[in-house]
């Protein structure tokens, strides 16, 4: 989870999609903006920050993940290494 003053980003791994909430306009976290094309850049920035944090803290749960325009793919998306 990454939380800023304005947004909250949640990534579960596996086949679950990420969550992205605008905390200013949706403090109850009811409207998931992760699939909204207007928030693609922000969602990818949060995913990159999360991957960097996990790498820095030696969290290997996303070690075989690849960050693409569509989000995380590979092992973190529930696929076996070597398959996309």
Helices and strands as residue ranges (DSSP letters): E 2-3, E 7-10, E 19-22, G 37-39, H 40-56, G 60-62, E 65-68, E 71-74, G 75-77
